[in-house]
């Protein structure tokens, strides 16, 4: 199976106010191939993204406000908010929403405010909702801390190697579980270039590396 599939035409559907648009993309359940070569051959914003270790190159389908939509040729959709996983559609289990910070305020983006000193932790609340394999909707809440290293590290991405700051998000969930996620941000702009996020306790693991940025 080729790593990138060309779809003819596009369809526009809406669910919960989010657009779903067919586009050029790899088949998320399969993936494979040389992602760097694929990204170099396609002049569109792209990410090397996997869910629970399976995935491939995805091309940006649409943007709206802080959201970016990434869709496979078989219509699995990953939504990022400011580069962080917001929701998924079409997977066996789906992340329905992700919220950081007080529900009465704007979404918190700790990677934008956490100092790069290796010690200071930014604290905030986390709420996640998901649909399990049996179609039941679940939810969990917890308290998170976010810290960023004092020194940058060289990280290989699909199309380049750059110096990034490694940040760690640890969530203590109300049920006693703990999850740990890692983000790599630009030391100047604080934009996220890569990540490995635990969506909820025992749930999806979403990993990605930006190939061609969309900003």
ChimeraX attribute file (.defattr): number of C-alpha atoms within 10 A of each C-alpha:
attribute: neighborCount
match mode: 1-to-1
recipient: residues
	/A:1	10
	/A:2	10
	/A:3	19
	/A:4	24
	/A:5	15
	/A:6	11
	/A:7	13
	/A:8	9
	/A:9	9
	/A:10	12
	/A:11	10
	/A:12	8
	/A:13	11
	/A:14	9
	/A:15	8
	/A:16	5
	/A:17	7
	/A:18	14
	/A:19	17
	/A:20	23
	/A:21	20
	/A:22	25
	/A:23	23
	/A:24	24
	/A:25	25
	/A:26	28
	/A:27	24
	/A:28	25
	/A:29	17
	/A:30	14
	/A:31	23
	/A:32	17
	/A:33	14
	/A:34	12
	/A:35	22
	/A:36	15
	/A:37	11
	/A:38	20
	/A:39	23
	/A:40	14
	/A:41	9
	/A:42	13
	/A:43	10
	/A:44	17
	/A:45	17
	/A:46	25
	/A:47	26
	/A:48	24
	/A:49	25
	/A:50	22
	/A:51	18
	/A:52	12
	/A:53	13
	/A:54	15
	/A:55	22
	/A:56	26
	/A:57	32
	/A:58	34
	/A:59	24
	/A:60	23
	/A:61	22
	/A:62	17
	/A:63	16
	/A:64	10
	/A:65	7
	/A:66	9
	/A:67	16
	/A:68	21
	/A:69	23
	/A:70	28
	/A:71	27
	/A:72	28
	/A:73	18
	/A:74	15
	/A:75	18
	/A:76	19
	/A:77	22
	/A:78	25
	/A:79	23
	/A:80	17
	/A:81	18
	/A:82	16
	/A:83	21
	/A:84	23
	/A:85	23
	/A:86	20
	/A:87	20
	/A:88	21
	/A:89	18
	/A:90	14
	/A:91	18
	/A:92	12
	/A:93	18
	/A:94	23
	/A:95	26
	/A:96	16
	/A:97	16
	/A:98	20
	/A:99	17
	/A:100	21
	/A:101	18
	/A:102	13
	/A:103	12
	/A:104	6
	/A:105	8
	/A:106	10
	/A:107	13
	/A:108	16
	/A:109	16
	/A:110	22
	/A:111	25
	/A:112	13
	/A:113	11
	/A:114	21
	/A:115	18
	/A:116	19
	/A:117	12
	/A:118	15
	/A:119	13
	/A:120	14
	/A:121	18
	/A:122	16
	/A:123	18
	/A:124	17
	/A:125	18
	/A:126	22
	/A:127	18
	/A:128	20
	/A:129	19
	/A:130	23
	/A:131	18
	/A:132	15
	/A:133	11
	/A:134	8
	/A:135	11
	/A:136	9
	/A:137	14
	/A:138	12
	/A:139	14
	/A:140	14
	/A:141	18
	/A:142	20
	/A:143	17
	/A:144	22
	/A:145	19
	/A:146	24
	/A:147	23
	/A:148	26
	/A:149	18
	/A:150	15
	/A:151	13
	/A:152	17
	/A:153	13
	/A:154	11
	/A:155	16
	/A:156	13
	/A:157	19
	/A:158	20
	/A:159	16
	/A:160	11
	/A:161	10
	/A:162	13
	/A:163	15
	/A:164	24
	/A:165	23
	/A:166	24
	/A:167	23
	/A:168	21
	/A:169	21
	/A:170	18
	/A:171	25
	/A:172	18
	/A:173	19
	/A:174	11
	/A:175	10
	/A:176	9
	/A:177	12
	/A:178	17
	/A:179	17
	/A:180	18
	/A:181	18
	/A:182	19
	/A:183	24
	/A:184	24
	/A:185	23
	/A:186	17
	/A:187	16
	/A:188	8
	/A:189	8
	/A:190	16
	/A:191	18
	/A:192	22
	/A:193	23
	/A:194	26
	/A:195	23
	/A:196	21
	/A:197	21
	/A:198	22
	/A:199	23
	/A:200	25
	/A:201	18
	/A:202	10
	/A:203	15
	/A:204	19
	/A:205	16
	/A:206	21
	/A:207	23
	/A:208	24
	/A:209	23
	/A:210	23
	/A:211	26
	/A:212	22
	/A:213	13
	/A:214	13
	/A:215	5
